[in-house]
Amino acid sequence: MTSVLPARVERGRVTWVRVEDGFHVASRAGEFVGFAERTADGHIVGFDSRSTPIGRYETLAEAQRAVATAPAAATAEPPMSRRAEGAFQAAATVAGMVAVVTLATAMTLPGLA
C-alpha cells in the first residue's frame, strides 16, 4: 500500500530572524526554510530554501507567509540512491572504527595518559 503525504509536514512554527535591515531568514526546527529580502524599490522578494524566488510582495508579512508555506517540492533534497547511501554508511563505519582504534592506541601509549 502506498500512502501520500502532504506537501510539507508541519514540524513546528517558522522562526524569523532579522539578519540586517531588509534581510530576514526563516527556519523551522533548526532547518533553513528560506528568506525575504527588500529590493531597492521597496518590495519584498521571498525565496525558498534553495534561494529560488517564489514571489514579490508589498509587505514583509506577505513574503513571510509565502516562504513559510512554499511547497516541499521546491525545498526537498533529491532522494539518494541505495548504492550511494550504502557507500556513505560504509565510509562512516570505517571512519568510526579508525577513530576508536586511534583513541585506544593513544590511551595505551606511555606518557600520554
Summary of the structure (lengths in Angstrom):
residues: 113
radius of gyration: 22.0
end to end distance: 56.9
largest distance: 68.8
contacts: 251
relative contact order: 0.12
helix: 35%
strand: 27%
